[in-house]
């Protein structure tokens, strides 16, 4: 009789294991987060802001926040988060158990014309943009495209060792200055910089 109870207990444990391994949180769009309060979900989006453990992501249609204690997440990274939806102040957030970086912000190199024509996708994000040195000054330089149609100011702390019209890759934060109605790039993090385009 004991053998039967033992076998039944083992069978129960095995069935619970398989049932839990088959359970997968549902992948949802960011605009639906509020519908899943108290449930486990999977979301994907581009990082728009990082403040301590609170990450704001966007999928192009909506934004939501993710609470996660990990590190290595930067502006512009494409991430996937798995966690439980809960309240955070007057809004909903996802308390993440797992965050995966699907694509780092600097894996995709874009041209200056593409940045200029799609600026709304990149405001307050890290960008990895190619262009040509147009002019240099102390603390900044101008980046232009090959036809000199677009120009953007790039702020940097050190003098860059490149000559006028050298083709370069600039890794920087794209910022909109509302007081002067202009965009600029700022080299302000360890992962930023200017390198020669090869």
Secondary structure, 3 states (H helix, E strand, C coil): CHHHHHHHHHHHHHHHHHHHHHCCCEECCHHHHHHHCCCEEEEEEEEEEEECCEEEEECCCCEEEEECCCCCCCCCCEEEEEEEEEEECCEEEEEEEEEEEEECHHHCCEEHHHHHHCHHHCCCCEEEEEEEEEEEECCEEEEECCCCCCEEEEECCCCCCCCCCCEEEEEEEEEEECCCCEEEEECCCCCCEEEECC
